[in-house]
């Protein structure tokens, strides 16, 4: 599955042929069909696994800081550090938008979970004056994840680490 995720991350659904998948996964074509049914079902499973892993990693980073703002900073640092690898979540949203309800449901579930965890940390940061109390915690969480998407898209477009770090720092400044 990790090999399929890698292929889909790099090439998207349409750009990844079945041949590329069987080569990457080192399985036979019939095994792919027997196990997953078709390329779409494999893609869906890959997105689901990827979303679960990324959501867990982001939440762990959010909770890792001594303070709530340190946790948010740690999550942004993780995004900058891993931005060189294409994001399957953002890639699939860009490729399909809302046209596939089954895929949209996966994205929405991960998004709700992640935003809930971030909103909790933002409220904690507001309680101690790390983030402006006048701002809506939900709006700050929305801004935070729009910035995460922007960092990942900038990386995909060739931005260097210094540029990505600058975007991360500007995100933090806008929130405080």
Legacy VTK file of the C-alpha trace (Angstrom):
# vtk DataFile Version 3.0
C-alpha trace
ASCII
DATASET POLYDATA
POINTS 176 float
0.000 0.000 0.000
2.859 2.403 0.769
4.177 1.888 -2.751
0.745 2.689 -4.197
0.551 5.795 -2.024
3.947 6.871 -3.369
2.846 6.436 -6.975
-0.426 8.276 -6.450
1.328 11.072 -4.517
3.667 11.696 -7.387
1.383 11.208 -10.378
-2.214 11.535 -9.146
-4.965 9.108 -10.019
-5.142 9.813 -13.748
-1.376 9.970 -14.147
-0.778 6.619 -12.460
-1.310 3.660 -14.741
-2.160 0.185 -13.540
1.217 -0.912 -14.894
2.959 1.686 -12.736
1.071 0.408 -9.707
1.863 -3.265 -10.222
5.529 -2.365 -10.782
5.672 -0.153 -7.703
3.788 -2.627 -5.527
5.661 -5.623 -6.950
2.478 -7.601 -7.412
0.727 -9.076 -10.413
-2.073 -7.244 -12.176
-4.545 -9.953 -11.182
-3.490 -9.645 -7.527
-4.283 -5.949 -7.662
-7.739 -6.655 -9.058
-8.373 -9.584 -6.685
-7.379 -7.526 -3.640
-8.774 -4.095 -4.486
-11.279 -4.639 -7.290
-9.963 -1.866 -9.499
-7.634 1.116 -9.597
-10.247 3.432 -8.053
-10.738 1.199 -5.013
-6.965 1.026 -4.538
-6.768 4.821 -4.823
-9.540 5.258 -2.278
-7.796 2.880 0.128
-4.500 4.713 -0.421
-6.089 8.103 0.278
-7.803 6.731 3.377
-4.563 5.283 4.770
-2.585 8.395 3.861
-5.176 10.706 5.454
-5.211 8.661 8.663
-1.418 8.700 8.918
-1.057 12.390 8.147
-3.861 13.336 10.503
-2.243 11.357 13.322
1.175 12.891 12.613
-0.250 16.427 12.581
-2.172 15.844 15.812
0.920 14.379 17.487
2.899 17.462 16.465
0.130 19.771 17.716
0.215 18.045 21.089
4.013 17.877 21.300
4.757 21.437 22.346
5.237 22.630 25.898
2.688 25.314 25.078
-0.179 25.289 22.610
1.648 27.722 20.317
4.744 25.500 20.462
2.563 22.597 19.292
1.231 24.631 16.375
4.799 25.683 15.562
5.885 22.012 15.656
3.114 21.036 13.248
4.115 23.788 10.814
7.770 22.730 11.114
6.732 19.182 10.219
4.860 20.475 7.181
7.918 22.435 6.014
10.190 19.439 6.663
8.008 17.018 4.678
6.839 19.452 1.984
9.287 17.999 -0.535
7.031 14.962 -0.803
3.779 15.519 -2.636
0.674 15.506 -0.442
-1.835 12.900 -1.566
-4.630 14.673 0.278
-4.138 18.023 -1.448
-3.405 16.297 -4.745
-6.635 14.340 -4.641
-8.655 17.429 -3.706
-7.104 19.321 -6.615
-7.722 16.416 -8.988
-11.303 15.586 -7.976
-12.688 18.495 -5.956
-16.129 17.419 -4.737
-16.905 15.253 -7.777
-16.441 11.925 -5.940
-18.636 11.738 -2.810
-16.785 8.710 -1.408
-13.461 10.545 -1.646
-14.948 13.782 -0.322
-16.250 11.910 2.726
-12.722 10.684 3.512
-11.294 14.192 3.225
-14.064 15.720 5.307
-13.655 13.188 8.120
-9.898 13.786 8.323
-10.415 17.544 8.072
-12.950 17.587 10.924
-10.684 15.570 13.192
-7.624 17.665 12.472
-9.426 21.002 12.758
-10.997 19.928 16.041
-7.541 19.161 17.481
-6.100 22.422 16.146
-9.048 24.455 17.425
-8.530 22.993 20.906
-4.873 24.057 20.840
-5.795 27.498 19.498
-8.287 27.977 22.350
-5.555 26.954 24.813
-3.179 29.467 23.218
-5.834 32.176 23.395
-6.430 31.459 27.092
-2.802 32.296 27.906
-2.465 35.170 25.450
-0.343 33.409 22.817
-3.003 33.963 20.141
-5.284 36.984 19.947
-8.485 36.263 21.890
-10.472 38.532 19.569
-10.006 36.041 16.717
-12.423 33.180 16.169
-10.600 29.956 17.031
-12.383 28.197 14.163
-11.341 30.924 11.717
-7.738 30.692 12.948
-7.818 26.902 12.405
-9.194 27.418 8.897
-6.423 29.939 8.184
-3.809 27.574 9.614
-4.809 24.742 7.287
-5.144 27.029 4.286
-1.550 28.011 5.045
-0.522 24.346 5.320
-2.008 23.749 1.864
-0.216 26.823 0.523
3.117 25.605 1.902
2.670 22.190 0.310
1.594 23.668 -3.027
4.515 26.109 -2.974
6.870 23.177 -2.377
5.337 21.257 -5.264
5.924 24.352 -7.415
9.624 24.359 -6.532
9.879 26.748 -3.571
13.022 26.185 -1.540
13.114 25.455 2.183
13.816 29.096 3.110
10.697 30.207 1.252
8.598 27.514 2.904
9.976 28.465 6.315
9.081 32.093 5.614
5.496 31.077 4.823
5.374 29.141 8.095
6.677 32.119 10.064
4.182 34.479 8.424
1.381 32.070 9.336
2.418 32.181 12.981
2.741 35.983 12.942
-0.728 36.370 11.444
-2.208 34.222 14.212
-0.616 35.988 17.181
LINES 1 177
176 0 1 2 3 4 5 6 7 8 9 10 11 12 13 14 15 16 17 18 19 20 21 22 23 24 25 26 27 28 29 30 31 32 33 34 35 36 37 38 39 40 41 42 43 44 45 46 47 48 49 50 51 52 53 54 55 56 57 58 59 60 61 62 63 64 65 66 67 68 69 70 71 72 73 74 75 76 77 78 79 80 81 82 83 84 85 86 87 88 89 90 91 92 93 94 95 96 97 98 99 100 101 102 103 104 105 106 107 108 109 110 111 112 113 114 115 116 117 118 119 120 121 122 123 124 125 126 127 128 129 130 131 132 133 134 135 136 137 138 139 140 141 142 143 144 145 146 147 148 149 150 151 152 153 154 155 156 157 158 159 160 161 162 163 164 165 166 167 168 169 170 171 172 173 174 175
